Every structure is written in structure tokens, then in C-alpha cells.
């Protein structure tokens, strides 16, 4: 498996190599055309003048006689070789006035005889030198009687061009090497933060959430690292709350179990004829058993909710009947605590489609909390009103209230308030989740030492 670093490096290197090769090729092509085409055009212009001048001397003399006269009257050019050939390609005379043995058969000569002029670039047959040649036919009247051939060496241009090629390749190689080093540096800088994130993620996998990303750059990877840091902090907080929750639940379970166990042993070893003690013990056992049952039900519902298995069964039911039922259900508890409860609703509160048992479970939790945190002789108000598209239910008490720092956390899972009467930390979170499953919302408003108001908003037609 290729690493991101190697992929970045290879992709950058390939792009740089492609661009450098393209520009180098274009540059060398331009240089080649500039030097060779320029030399070709300058040479052609020169020999055009000379060939026209030579043809003026062909009258009635023989080709050999006129060749001698041509070379005597024209200035010599050091960079150019001039030859006069007959139609068979035999060299009659060169620029030095000597006859050469043998004949030439380069393409420019044959083309000059056939078409009047010809050109050729190639390797000289004598010494293998790179030459450029132009040949022109010499006429007597309308008939060609010979060929004048001009040739020049391209060795100087070849040397210059290859110097340019070597310089271009050297610069290109330097650019590629330098670009490779820069790409290596940049890919290391880009991959470094990712390796840092991998280190942090591996630590989280092992359960060590104290490790933090130390990337201080200002890019998307740094933002991801900061997000992971925040995530680790939230996991630590949740983990802490979870341990506190387990400790609290253990304590909450132990207390009623201790009472049940204590009263059971007292009744077994005591005087069963003492009806007052027997009734007190049985009542305590009953109350603590109910308390345990409620806590266990909350835990089971919360577990189902977390696993997305909490089922809802919406039906059409009367809101006023449920509120009256709740007041009757809490009457005994209200009498014991000395707290008063009042319900308020009008005749138009009507019916709603929702899971009646779940809504009742939410209201029982809220009313129980309101009574628990109310002062003796305090008032708990259960109020409902029907708006255009929703039902609003409010549970209001005049109790201890909640500190501003804790208010926004009260409906968070596992959060326990600082009050000694705080519960397990899942009741309000469970209630909020149930309300939201109905498509509604739940909010809290409180003022320390003055009371708390919990507001539930439910759509009149359930969407569950």
C-alpha cells in the first residue's frame, strides 16, 4: 500500500517532469528551427545571387572554359565550397581551380538537373561531415549543360546547438531535482499533520484520551485536529459522567435495598403482633420497591433509547383526563410531603395523538422532580393549553431552582445537579428524548431559590 506521502511525491514529480520536458522540447525545437532554418535561408539567398551571376558567363564557350573564367572573376568565400559539375556528376573544377576525380551523386545534383535547382542536408561521403548543399543548373540557351554546387559545413552550428541542448538539459535536470526536493519538503509538511492525527487516533483506540493534537497550522487538517481534541474532551467528560452515574445509580439502588433488607429482618425477628410497626415496615418496603421499580424502568428505557429500540404507540386521547389522573395519582405523595398541586387547563384543551403512556411517564418524572425540590407547603402547577398546531404543557414549582451554570446541562445524559436530592441523572435526559421522538421539544427555565418551569411542546398530530 502506497502512503499519501509517496502518492503526493510521485504526482508532483510526474507533473514537474511532464511540464519541464514539454517546455524543454519546445525550446529546443525553436532553437533548432532558428539556427538551422536561419542558416538555410541565409545560405540560399547568397547562392541564388551567385548562381544567377554564373549563368551570365555561359555563352559559346565550353563548360570547362567558362568554369575557369567564373572562379577567376568571383570572390572566394571561406565558409562555402563551390564546385562545377557536368551532367554526369563529375566535378570539373572546385573553388581552388582543380579538377577532382570521381563524381557526386547527392540528391541536390539530380534535382538541379531535372528541376533547375535542388538542396540537401546530410553527411558528406568523403569525411562524414554534416553539410548543407544547394545545386543550380547552368544553361546554354534553353538546355542545361552543367551544375554549379554550393556547399557549407554545419559543424559550427551543430556545436552551438549541442551546447544549447546540453545547457537546456542541465537546467531542466536542475529544475527537476530542485522541484523534487521542494515536493519532498512540501509532502512531508502535508503528511506530518496526518501522521500526528494518526498518533492521536491510535492513542484514542487504546483508551488514552489525554493525548492531544499539537498541530498549530491554520488549515483543514489543523481544524480536524482541534475537532479531535474537543471530541476527546467531551469523551472524557462523558466518561466521567458515566462513572459518576454508575456510582450514583449504585448508591440509589443500595439505599432502597438496604431499607427493604433492614425492614424485612426487623419484621422477621420482631413482634408480628405490633400492627403499627408491621404497617410501617410494609409501607416502607412497598415505597422502596416502587422506587426501585421506577429506577429500573428508567434504566431499561434509557438502554432501549440508546439502542434505538424504544417503541412508541400513538393513540388519540384526552389531555384533561390525563392531567386529572396524574393529580389523583400524586395525591398520597403530596399529602406526605405537604406540597400542594394545582392543574390548569381550559375546555378547549381537547385531544392529541401521541403515545399516552410515554407522555404520562415524562410528566410523572417532571412532577416527581417538582415535588422533590419544592419546599413544604409549596405549590406545583401543572398547566396545559392548546395552540394552533401544538399542545403546550408546563410543570412549574416554587422550589430550590437551578444554578445558571447547571441549567443548560440538566437534560444532558448522566448529569447530576449539586442538590442532595438529585437523582440518577437519566430521568430528564430520557424525558427529553421521548418528547423529541414525538416531534416535540422540551425546555427549562429556572431561577435559583425561586423555582423552575419545564415546558413541553407536542405537535397535535404525532409524526412517529
N, C-alpha and C positions, 0 to 999 in steps of 0.2 A: 504494500500500500504506500503510495507516494504521499509525502507530507505536504501541507499547504505551502511551506517554505519552498520546497523543491518545485512545486507547480508554479508558484509565483515567479521563481527564478527562471525556470525554463520558458515560461510565457514571455517574460520581459526580454530574455536573451534572444528568443526567436524573433520578436518584433524588431529589436535593435539590429539583429543580423540581417533581417529582411530589408529594413529601411536603409541601412548602411550599404548593403550590396546593391540595392536599386540605384541609390544616388552615385555610388562609385562607378557602376556600369554606365549610367547616363553621362557622367562626367568624362569617362574615358572614351566613350563613343563620340562625344562632342569634340574632345581634343584630337581624336583620330581624324575626324572629318575636317577640323580646322587646319591641321598641319598638312595632311596628305592631299586634301582637296585644294587647299591653297597652293601647295607646290605644283599640283597638276595644272591648275588654271594659269599660274604664272609661266610655267614651262610651255604650255600650249600657246599662250599669247606670244611668247618670244619666237617659237619655232614657226608659227603662222607667218610672221613677218619675214623670217629668213627663207622659208620655202617659196614665198611669193617672189622674193628677190632673186633666188636661184633660178627660177623658171624664166626670168628675163634673158638669161645668158644662153639659152638653148636655141640656137639658130640652125645653121647648116653644119656646124662643127660636130665631130663625133662626141659621144658621151665622155670618153676619157679626156679629150682635149678640153672640153668645157668644164670638167671637174677640176682640172688643174687651174683653170682661169678663175673658177669660183673660189677656191681655197686661197688663191693669191690676193683676191680683192676684198674678202670679208675678214673682219677681225675675229680672232680666235676667242673662245670662252673657256676658261679653266674648268668651270663646273659642268661643261657639256661636251660630249663626244659627237662628232659629225662624220657620217660615212655616206659615200655614194656607191650604190649597188646597181647592177644591171637587172634585167627582168628575171634572171635565173637565181638571184640572191647572192651572187658573187660580189665581194667587196672590191671595187675598183680602186678606191682611194679613201684614206681616212683623213682626219684633221691634220695629221702630220705630213700628208702628201705621199704616203707609202701605200703600196698595194698589199692587201692581206691575202693569205692563202685560205682556201676553203670558202664556204658560203654560209649565210644566215637564213634561218627558216622560222623566225619568230612570227606570231600571228599578225603583228602590226605590218610587216612587209607584204604578206599575202593580201591583206585587206587594202593596203595602199595601192597595189597593182590593180585590184578589182574595182575599188570604190574611189580611189584618188587619195585617200588618207586613212591611217589606222593608228591605234595606240595600244600599248601593252605594258603591264607591270608584272614583273616576275623575277626569277633568278637567272642571272647570266650563265650561259652554258660554259663559258670559259673558266671563270673563277668562282662562280656561285654567288656573285654579288647581287644584292637587291637593287634593281634598276627600273627606271621609267623610260619608255621609248615612244617616240612619235615618228611615223614614216609618211612621206608625201611622194606622190608620183611626179616625175619630171616629164614634161611633154615636148614633143616637136610637132607643132600644129595640133591636131586632134589626137595624136597617138602617143601613148606612154612609152618612153624609151629607157627609163630607169627609175631609181628610187633614191631619195635623199633621206637619210635616217638620222634622227637626233636622239641621243640617249644621255641620261644623267643618273648619277648614283643617289640612292635614297639612304645611304648609310648614316649621314648626319641626322636626317630626320628620324630614322629608326632609333638612333642613340637617344635623341631628345625625347622621343615618345616613350621609350622604355624607362627613361629617367622619371618621366611623369607617372608612368604605370607603377613603378616601384615606390615613388613618393606617395601616390594615392593609396596603394595597398598598405603602406606603412601607417599612414594617417588613419585609414579605415580600421586596421588592426588595433591601433592605439585607442580609437573611439570605442571599438567593441570591448576591449579589455577594461577600459575605464568605465564603460556603461555596465559591464558585468559586475565590477566591484561596487558601483553605486547600487545596482539592483540587489546585490548580495546584502549590502548595508540596509537598504530600504525594506527588503523582505524580512530581514532579521528584526527590524524595528516594528514591522507589522505583525510578525508571528510572535514576537516576545510577549505582548499583552495576552495573546491567545494561550500561550503556554502558562502564563500567570493564572488565567482563568481556569485552565485545566488543573493546575496545582490546587487552587481553591476548591474546585468541584470535587477532586479526589479526597480532599480533607472532609468535605461535607458528606461524601459517601461513607467515610469511615466514622461519621458521627461527631466530628470535631467542628463545631460551628463557631469557634473563637477565631478561626483564620479569616483574614480579610484581604480583599484585593487591594494592592498598593499602586495601581496604575493611576498616574496623575495627569495623563494627557486629556485633551478635550476632543474626543471623538466618540463614535458609536460604541466602540469596544470599551472605552472608559465608562460610558453610561451603563453598559451591560454589567461591568464590574461593580459599579455603585449599586445597581439593582440587586446584584447577588449579595452585596454587603447588607442592604436593607432586608433582603429575604432572610439572611442568616440571623439578623437581629430579631426579626419577627418570629422565626422558628424558636430562637432562644426564649423569647417572651412567652410564646405558646407552650413551649416545653416546661417553662417554669410554672405557668398557669395550670398545665396538666398535672404536674406533680402536686401543686397546691390543691388542685381539685381532688386528686386521689386521696390526699391526706385529709381534706375536708369531708369527702364522702365517707371515708373510713371512720372518721370521728362521728359524723352524723348517723352512720349505721350503728356504731358501737353504743351510742347513748341510748336509743330506744331498746336495743338488745339487752343492754345492762339493766335497764328498768324492768323489762319483761322477765329477765332471768331472776332479778332480785325479788320482784313481787311473786314470781312462781315459787321460789324457795321459801319465801315468807309464808305464803298460803299453805304450802305443803307441810311446813313444820309448825305452823301456828294453830290457833284455835278456830276451827271452821264454824264454830257456833257464833263467833263475833261477826255479825252481819255487816256492821259498818266497815270493819277492816276488810272483809271479803269483797264488799261492793267497791271500796276504794281501789283495791288491788285489781279486780276485774276491769274496772273502768280505765285504770292506767294501762293495763295490758291491751285493752281494746284500742285506746287512743294511740299508743305507741305502735301497735300493729298497723293501724291505719296510716300512721306517719311513714312507717317502713314501706307499706304498700305503695303509697304515693311516690316515695323516692325511687323505688324500684321501677314503677311505671314510667317516671320521668327518664330514668336511665335507659330503659328499653326503647322508649320513643325517640330519645336522642340518638341512640345507636341506629335505629331504623332510618332516622332522618339523615344521618351521615352516610349511610349506605344507599340512600335514595329509595328506600323501601317503605317509607311511611305512606300508608294508603289513606285516601280521602273518599268519603261517601256523601256527596252533596244531596241534600233533600230540601224541600220547601217547608219552612217552619216559622212560627210566630215569635217575634222578638220579645214582646211584652210577657209572654208566658215564660220564656227562659229567664228573664230578669226576676220575675216573681218567684220562680223556682229556686233561683240562687239565694234570694233573701231568706226564704224558708230554710234552705239547707244550712246557711250560716247562723241561723238564729241561736242555736245552742252555744256555738262558739262565741258569738257576740255577747251572750249573757255571761259566760265565764270570764271574758276579758274586760267587760264593761264598756266596750266600744259600741257606738250606735251606727246603724247602717240605713241609708235612705236611697230609694230609687226614684228616678225622674224620667218620664217619657210621656209623650202625648198619644192621643188616639190614632194618630196617623203613622206611628212607627211601623206598623204593618208586618209584612213577612219578608224573608230573604232566602235565597238559595245558597246554601253552604253546608259544610259538614257540622251538624249541630253539636255532636259530642266533642269535636276538636275545638270549636268556638267556646263551648262550655268549659273545656279543660283550660283554655287560655284565661278566661275570666275568673275561674277558681284560683288559678295561680296569682293573678293580679290582685284579687280581693283578699286572698290569704296574706300576701305581702303587705297590703294596705293596713289590714288589721294588726299584723305583727309589728309594724313600725309606728302604729298610732299610740297616742297617749290614752290613758284611762279616761273615759267619758268623751273621747274624741269622736269625730264623725267621718264615716266613709260614705262617699256619694257615688252611686252607680247611675250614670246618666246616658240616655240614648236618644238620638234624633235622626230623622230620615231626611237626607238631602236629595237633590235631583237624581244623582246617579250612584250614591253611596250611602251606607249606614255608618254613622259615627257613634262609637261607644267610648265613654270616658270613665275611668276609675280614679277618684280624687280622694286624697286623705289629708289630714292635718297633722301628720306625724313628724318624724325627725328630719325628713328631707335628705337630699343627697348633695354632697360637695361638688362644685363645678368641675373639679379635676376628675371626679369619678363618673359624672353623669354620662359622658359620651361613651364610657366603657361598660355601662351597666348591662347592656344587651349583648356583650361580647361573650363568646364561649369561655367557660371556666373562670370568668372574672367574679371575684367576691368583694363586696364592699367591706368597709372597715368596721361596720357595726358588729356588735357581738351576736346579733340575731341574723346575720347574713346566712344564706342557705348554701346549697351545693355549688351554685354558680352556673347552673344549666337551665333553670326554670325560665328566666326571662329570654335567654337565647332561644330556647325551644318554642316559647310563645311567639316570638318574633318570626321564626321560621314558618310556623303554622299559618300565621296571618299572611305572610308573603306567598305561601303556597296557594292561598285563596285569591291571589292577585291584589292584595291589600297592602297596607303599611301600618307600622306601629312606631310611635314616638313617645319620648318622655320629656317632661318639663318639671323642674324642681327648684326649690329654694331652701337652703339649709335652715333647719329648725322651724320651717313654716309649712312644709308639706310637699307632696308630689302629685302630679297628674300624668296618667298614662292614657294616650289617645290611640284608638284603633279605628282604622278606616277600611271598610269592606265594600267591594262592589256589590250592588244589589243582585246581580246575576253572576253566579260563580263561573269562572273560566276553567276550573280544574276538571 
